[in-house]
Amino acid sequence: MKKPGILILIALLVALLACVWTANAQILPPLGPGQQIGWPAVVLCDRLALHEKPLENSRVIAYLDYRDEPIVINADLPEGPMEENGFVYCTTGDSEDSPNGWISTESIIINPAMYVTESETFVYAWNDLDAPKVALLKKNTAVPAFLDPDTCLPILKDESDWLLVSLRGAVGWIHK
């Protein structure tokens, strides 16, 4: 018969390992070619204008809010999304009534990898557990990866146990 003290010690050791080994986020990779009619994008600013033409002073058709997900049309070209004057053509939904227009590429991420938290997760100012906590993400929160604006390819800033993510136009670090 085993002693209760040994069982308690084993249980504490398992609980400690579970705390250390817990992943705070899972990675959902970007979509591949041919999986959609265009590329999904994520709005990173509080309010983004959908323009009639690819010009900042053209008529505004609608506004998109933070974390809205327009679909960038003609983004599956080998050279990437068709841009004109720093704008891409998109639709705001999949119905015929959904507004279509041009949005600035400065405030969106096209086809990002997404990081989905598996539990409440702190976001830190830099990749150190002693760094200031800048946000607390709820369980199952999806945040886009930080992207290189020149290539629109996901860049996972991965410094050992850390992921760099985008939050309302700023960035922060999540401990894996």
Salt bridges, closest charged atoms under 4 A:
ASP46 OD1 - ARG168 NH2 2.20
GLU52 OE2 - ARG59 NH2 3.53
GLU56 OE2 - HIS51 NE2 3.78
ASP158 OD2 - LYS176 NZ 2.82
